Amino acid sequence: MQFQIPIHIQRLEPSIRYEDNILLMGSCFTEHIGKFLEEDKFNVLQNSYGIVFDPETLSRSVIDLMEKNYIDESELFQQDGVWHHWRFHSRFSGLDKKTVVEKMNMSIKNGHDFLKKAKWLILTLGTSYVYRLTENNQVVANCHKVPAKNFNRQLNTIESNIQAFDLMLYRLFRFNPEIQVMLTVSPVRHIKDGIVENNRSKARLLETVHHLVDKFYRIHYFPAYEIMVDVLRDYRFYDIDLVHPNYAGTSYVLERFKESCMTPETIELSETMHKICLAKKHKPFNPESEQHKSFLHKHYLQCVELSKKYPYLNFEEELDYFQKR
């Protein structure tokens, strides 16, 4: 008896390798993928502006990274004693204005330098809704708990989504001629918009990304949305809020990501890295026992061997951890 509708995922060419620099930007589901890649020792950089949901803001963020558009203190605004910027997520906000600006500009610099040498840019789209300031019609990346009366919410058209990406992608391919782009639509439901409204929004994102995939040969699509909604198709794969995929759901999506986007050799190395990551998280009952010391020594030697075999991977953190303990 068949309990799932099978999905055919076209194998990614070229495949993702450990030698590749991978920049990830977009919605909160981006960070699920990024955390997985980071823990398995891929060279990644995530969300230089923090979490971004809509195509217009996301495209603007990539352009700002390319142009290294630093911000000035005058661009910040204060809400409830905290300094914010409309282009940045609240994780960059803070009480000291100068510190906030330095943190944001350092992230822009790091993102610009990384994007210049990146092999992959992975963009995850969350919604077609945008929020515009009523005072000047500016699209914001984050509302920062400013009262709703200060914004106009708008459901962007497919055409406006495509236009935003077209402008960014042509510039990106000149900025970094070697880069490949992967697009995916977040399976996280934006229920606050309403169920019907969320589905309309996701439909526009899907039309947008497939238009771009058909138009540019260096753009690829990974069906995270379809895997959650049509293959798993069960609330047991969602968190208690019934909106965000839970550990089981996310793990299944990431397994399919590995199968379709990586070579067998990369997957094998990834699984080795994952075991080392678990070893670091291991909490022994008797840390002074000979058994645990042997466990640490074994993984230390394994990291030494891997660092020789794969010189482009940095094992300093792991070597320091296993040696000191």
N, C-alpha and C positions, 0 to 999 in steps of 0.2 A: 504494500500500500504506500502511495506517495503522499507525504505530508507537506511538501514544499514545492512551489513552482520553480523550476530550474531557471537560472539566469546565465546567459552567455556573456562573459566579459572578454572583450577583445584584448589579447596580450599587448602590453605596452612596448612600443619600439620607438626609440631605444629604451631599454630597461633602466631602472634606478640602480645605481651601484654605490658602494661605500666610498669611492673616490669623489662622488658628486657632492657639491655644496647645494643644499636645499633650503630655499626660503619659503616659509608658509605664512599666508596672510588670510584674514577673513573672520568668519563667525566662530563661536565657541567650539564647534566641532573640529575646526582646524587644529585646535590645541590638543584634542584627543589623538589625532594623527601625529602631530608634532612631538607629543610626549612619548609616544610609542617609538618613533624614530630616534629621539634623543636618548632614551634609555638603552636602546640597542646600538648606541655609539655611532649613529649617522651624524654627519656634520650639518646641523640645522640651525636656523635662526627663525624665531617665531614672532609674528605680530609686532612689528616695530612701532606701531601706533596703538597697540592693544587690539581688543576684539572689534571688528568692523563687520557690519551685516549686509549692506546693500551695494549693488554694483557701482553706483555713482561715487559713493564715498571710498570704496575699495580702489577703484581706478584712480581717483584723485590721490590716494595715499601712495600708490606705486609711482605716480608721476612726481610727487613731492620727494620721494626717495631718490629717484633718478636725478632730479634737479638740486638735490640737497638743500631743500627750502627750510632753512633754520627759522626758528620762531624768536620773537622778541618779547620781553616782559610785558609790553603794552598790549599784546594779543591775549593775555590771560584775563579771566574774570573771576570774581570771588562769589562763592555760594556757600552760605552757612559757615563762613570763616575759612573755607578751603579754596585754594587756587586751582582753576581748571583751564583747559583749552578745548575748543569745539572740535578739533581734529583728533584729539587723543582720548583714549579710554581713561576711566577714573583711576586705574592703577598707577597712572603717572601723576595724579593730583597730589597736593600736599599743602602744608601750612606755610612753608617758606617759599616765597615767590622765586627767589634766585635759584634755590635748589631744584624747584620744579622745572624751570627753564633749562638748567644744565642737564637734568635727567632726560628731558625730551630731546634736546639737541644732540646729546651723546647717542641716543637711540637712532636718530636720523642719520648721523655719521656712520654708525656701525651698519645700519641697514643699507645705506648707499654703497659702502665698500663691499659688503657681502653680495648685494645684487649684481654688482659689476662682474663678479667672478662666479656667480651661481650657475649651475647646470639646470636646475629645476626651480620653477616658481609654482607653488601649489596654492590655488585660490579657492576658498570655500564660500559660497554665497548662501546667505541666510534668508533674505527677504527682499521683495521689490518695493517695500514701503520705505519712504524717506521722510525725515522730519526737517522742515525748514523754519528758520527763525522768522517770526512775523515782521520784525523790524527791517530786515534787509534781504530776505528770501534765501539766505545762506543755508546749504545743507549741512547738518551736523552729524558727526560720527557717534556722539553720545549725548544724551539729554542732561546728564549729571544731576538728576532729581530737581531740575528747574521746573516750575509749574507749567502744566500743559498749555495754559493760555498763551504762552510765549512761542508756540510752535504751530505750524500747519502740517498735518500729515497728508502725504500724497502717495498714491499707488502708481509708480512709474510704469510707463508702457514698455513693451518689448523693444520698440524702436529706440527709446531713450536709453535703455540698458545697453543695447548694441552700440549705439553711438558713443557712450561713455567708454566702453571697452575698445572700440576701434581706435579712438584717439590715443589711448594708453598703449595698446599693443604695437602699433606702428612705431611709436617712439621707443618702446622697450626693445624691439628687435634691432633697432639701430644702436641703442645703448649697450646691449649685450647680444652680439650676433650668434652666440652659441647656446642661448638659453632655450629650454623647452618649458611649456606651460601646461599644467594639469588643472582642469576645472572640475569642481564637484559641487553638488547642491546639498546643503546640510539637511539631515533628516529630523533635526529638532523642530518641533511644531511651534509656531508663534501664535499660541492660542489666544493671547491677549488681543490680537487683531480680530479674532473670531475664526471659527472653523471654515466657513465658506471663504472668508477673506484670505486666510492662510493658504488655502488651496489655489485660489486665483493667483496669489503672490508666487507660490512655488511653480505654478504652471508657466508663468512669465520667465522665471529664472531658467527653467528647463528649455524653453524655446530659445532663450538668449544663448545659452552655452552650446546648444547643438548648431545654431547658426554659425557661431564662431569656430567650432570644430570643423564644420564643412568648409569654412572660408580660408582658414590658416592651416598649413600642413604641420606646423610645430605646436599645435594645440590638441590636447587629449582630454578625454572625459572618463572619470571614474564614478560608477553609479552607486555611491553610498546611499543616496536617497531611496533608490529603487530596492536596494538590498534590505533596508529596514522596513519600508512600507509594503513591498510586494512579496519579498521572499520570507522574511521572518514574520511579519504581519501578525504580531501578537503583543498584547500589553505586558506580558511577562518579560519582554526584552526592553521595557522602558522603566525609568526610575519611578519613585513614588508619586512624582508630579505628573506622570503620564505624558510628559513632554520630551524629556531628555533620554536618549538611549542609556541603559544601565551598563554595568561591566560586561555582562554576557553578550548583550547586543553589540556593544562597541568592539569587543574582542572578535566577534564573528566577522564584522565589517573589516577589521584590520587583517584577519586571516585571508580574506578574499583580496584585499589590497596587496598583500605580499605575494599571493599566488599569481596575480595578473600583472604586477608591476615590477617584479624582481626576477633575476635569473636564479636557477637552483643553487648556484654557488653563493650568491648573496643571501639567499634565505637560510642556507646552512650556517653561514657566519653569523647572521642575525640571531639564530637560535642559540648559538654559543654565547654571544654577547648577552642575550637575555638571561641565561643561566648565571653568568657572572654578576649581572645586576641583582638577581635574586640572592646570590651569595652575599652581596654587600648588605642586603636588607635582613639577612638572617640574624635572629636574636637567640643566642645560645643560653641554655639553662646554667651551664658551668663554663664561663668564658676563660677560666684559668686551666681547664682540663687539657690533657695532652691531645685528646681527640679533636678539640676545637683548634688547638694550635696547628695540628696537622692539616685540618680543613683550611685554615688561613694560608698556610705555607703552600699547599697544593694550588690554590687559586692565585697566589702570588707568582708562582713559577709559570702557571698557564698564561698570565698576563705578560710576563717577560717574553715568553715564546711568541705570543701573538703580536707584541710590539715589534719584534724582529721580522716577523713574517709580513706584517702590514704596517710599514713605517709611516704611512699617511694617517694612521689612527693614533690618537693621544690617549695613553693609558696612565698618565701621571696620577690622576685622582685614585684610580683603582690600586695602583702599586703602592701609593702612600697609605691607603686605607688598610690593605692586607698586611703591609709591613709593620705599621705602628701598632696594630692590634695583636 
